[in-house]
Amino acid sequence: MNDIQDKDIAERWQLRNIEETSMSEEELSNVLATGFIQCEEFCKSRYLCGEDSCRCVRSVFPHPEYYEEYRSLEQLKDKLEAYLTLVKLGEIDG
């Protein structure tokens, strides 16, 4: 895939109607449980299309709203894990 095609696909992915896509709660939960690791090294697609719509993101999430939902759930998960750690350490009452 060349640069122009990658940018075009990213743009269509962003503009796509969410009703044309699907990602079940189970699929989203699985990604949340296993984690989604964006490209760790240089990613030309991330450079061309942006961090939130690179090929790596598009390959897992069929629509930007699913990716945003994942990010929100990931933040909540991190907060809950931090809270549980503090409870276990006895620093706050559970």
C-alpha positions, 0 to 999 in steps of 0.5 A: 500500500502506498502513502496516498492509499493509506491516507485515503483508507484512513480518511474513509475509516474516519468518515465511515458510518458506525452502523456499517461496522460492528465490534461486539462487547466481547471483542472489545473486552478481549482487546481490553483484557489483552491490551492493544499495543500501538506500533512501538517503533517508527510507523509510517502509517502513524506518521502519515495518518495520525496516531489515532488512525494509523494502520495498526489502529484500523486493523483492530478497531473497525471504527474510530468510536470503538477505538475511543471507547477502548481508550476510555475503558483502558483509562478506567481500568488503570484507575481501578487497578491503582485503587485496588493496589492502594486498598491492598496496601491498606492506604485507603479503605475498600 
